[in-house]
Amino acid sequence: MTNMGLASETNGGGTLMETKMRQDRLIEVVKLLERGEWQDAHVIVQPEKSAEAAWLHGIVHTLEGDLENAQHWYRKANRAFPGRDAVQAEIAAARELLARAE
């Protein structure tokens, strides 16, 4: 898997406040995914354009059971798709990545 940090340059740049707001939205997505609330997570992550958001979008579709769509989003995130059985580990890895970026 590719290790990536949050990079506002790949996210359209923006002010520090905009970058923090995007990061806060992604952290909220992770919290929703941890609770299994993939529908609500999908609403938040869908308009986001970063590689991290694409990864989370892939996790959303993994939880949903739409593995073909999940694989699409993992490709957009430049990450290997680990399969359905790894979804909880992926959520934990996303939480860790976003926590380091805070």
C-alpha positions as CSV (number, residue, x, y, z in Angstrom):
1,M,0.0,0.0,0.0
2,T,1.1,3.5,-0.6
3,N,1.7,5.6,2.4
4,M,0.5,9.2,2.0
5,G,0.1,12.2,4.2
6,L,-2.4,15.0,3.9
7,A,-1.2,17.4,1.3
8,S,-3.2,20.5,0.5
9,E,-1.4,20.9,-2.8
10,T,-3.1,17.8,-4.2
11,N,-6.3,19.0,-2.6
12,G,-6.6,22.2,-4.5
13,G,-4.5,24.1,-2.0
14,G,-6.5,26.8,-0.2
15,T,-6.1,28.6,3.0
16,L,-4.9,27.0,6.2
17,M,-8.5,27.2,7.5
18,E,-9.9,25.5,4.4
19,T,-7.3,22.7,4.8
20,K,-8.2,22.3,8.4
21,M,-11.9,22.1,7.5
22,R,-11.2,19.4,4.9
23,Q,-9.2,17.4,7.5
24,D,-12.0,17.8,10.0
25,R,-14.5,16.4,7.5
26,L,-12.3,13.4,6.8
27,I,-11.9,12.8,10.5
28,E,-15.7,12.9,10.8
29,V,-15.9,10.3,8.0
30,V,-13.6,8.0,9.9
31,K,-15.7,8.3,13.0
32,L,-18.8,7.4,11.0
33,L,-17.1,4.5,9.4
34,E,-16.0,3.2,12.8
35,R,-19.7,3.2,13.8
36,G,-20.7,1.5,10.6
37,E,-22.6,4.6,9.4
38,W,-21.3,4.3,5.8
39,Q,-24.3,6.1,4.3
40,D,-23.6,9.3,6.3
41,A,-19.9,9.0,5.6
42,H,-20.6,8.7,1.9
43,V,-22.5,12.0,1.9
44,I,-19.5,13.8,3.4
45,V,-16.7,12.1,1.4
46,Q,-18.3,12.1,-2.0
47,P,-17.5,15.7,-3.0
48,E,-14.0,15.6,-1.6
49,K,-11.1,15.3,-4.2
50,S,-8.0,14.3,-2.2
51,A,-6.3,10.9,-2.3
52,E,-7.2,10.5,1.3
53,A,-10.9,11.1,0.5
54,A,-10.7,8.6,-2.4
55,W,-9.3,6.0,0.1
56,L,-12.1,6.7,2.6
57,H,-14.6,6.6,-0.3
58,G,-13.3,3.1,-1.1
59,I,-13.7,2.1,2.5
60,V,-17.3,3.3,2.3
61,H,-18.1,1.1,-0.6
62,T,-16.3,-1.8,1.0
63,L,-18.6,-1.5,4.0
64,E,-21.6,-1.2,1.7
65,G,-20.6,-4.4,-0.1
66,D,-20.0,-2.8,-3.5
67,L,-16.5,-4.1,-3.9
68,E,-16.2,-3.2,-7.6
69,N,-16.9,0.5,-6.7
70,A,-14.5,0.2,-3.7
71,Q,-11.7,-1.0,-6.0
72,H,-12.3,2.0,-8.3
73,W,-11.9,4.4,-5.4
74,Y,-8.8,2.6,-4.1
75,R,-7.3,2.9,-7.6
76,K,-8.0,6.7,-7.5
77,A,-6.3,6.8,-4.1
78,N,-3.3,4.9,-5.6
79,R,-3.7,2.2,-2.9
80,A,-3.9,-1.5,-3.2
81,F,-7.4,-2.9,-2.5
82,P,-7.0,-5.2,0.5
83,G,-10.4,-6.8,0.3
84,R,-13.5,-6.8,2.5
85,D,-11.8,-8.7,5.4
86,A,-9.3,-5.8,5.9
87,V,-11.9,-3.0,6.3
88,Q,-11.5,-2.5,10.0
89,A,-7.7,-2.4,9.7
90,E,-8.2,0.2,6.9
91,I,-10.4,2.3,9.1
92,A,-7.8,2.1,11.8
93,A,-5.0,3.1,9.4
94,A,-7.0,6.0,8.1
95,R,-7.6,7.2,11.7
96,E,-3.9,7.0,12.4
97,L,-2.9,8.9,9.2
98,L,-5.4,11.7,9.9
99,A,-4.3,11.9,13.6
100,R,-0.7,12.4,12.5
101,A,-1.7,15.2,10.2
102,E,-3.5,17.1,13.0
